Amino acid sequence: MGYNELFVKSFRYGMMFGKDIKPGDSVSVSVTNTNDIILAIKKAYIDMSPRTFKNSNSDEKNKNLNSKNKESLFLELANKFAEYMNNGADNFEVWHYDICDFFIKRFSAILKEAGKNPNDATYGKAQKIINMTFKYLYCFDDAYRYAKRFEPCHMALDSYILNWVNEWFIEQYNQGKTQGEKINKNQLPKWSHLAYKAECGNVPQYIEIQNAIKVKVSKEFGKPPIEAEFEIWYSERKKVEKKEKKV
């Protein structure tokens, strides 16, 4: 029995990205192809948990988000990713902040139009769709050719990644601080509630945690965060599954 790469890839791309591939088609997805990038964005959008967006008014009827506006937003995001993959960025941190900010503003308007709370478009949710898009792009056929583009990428923060970093992060953060300045793990926001940065000495937010992740990954893995994330996420998920089996 021979190995049929075409049908195996068709199944993989169909399951992961909903890419419709027929026998005889050229089977590949590229990090520079806008149509392929949209597949990754749509997958990342589901990871962002759109079902959690609430109505802004209890009397407001539950409307669906405008699909045309969503598709337009996905296309604009895909164009930004394609531009980055082709040409890079002078400063990745600035580029990352700008694309998250762009998503927040555009998606807030889409939520408002549907009668939902525009403030639900948090930085935490923006980072999820942007960082997960990079993670899925890293699985594309030609990602290895663009390795340098992936090196500065952030980890997608979710409950597994935060579980891995938070205890270590709190220990590092509290060093040298007075009792009144120290924080505990329970004070850190959930990933979906994160702001970009802490204000006026308040609880650390997204960028403080990402900077800590870079330090921890460098010490423990010696590889870019996006590479280490696959191993870390798998390990943390297994820990949770093991605990759940004991209950």
Order of alpha helices (4+ residues) and beta strands (2+ residues): alpha-alpha-alpha-alpha-alpha-alpha-alpha-alpha-alpha
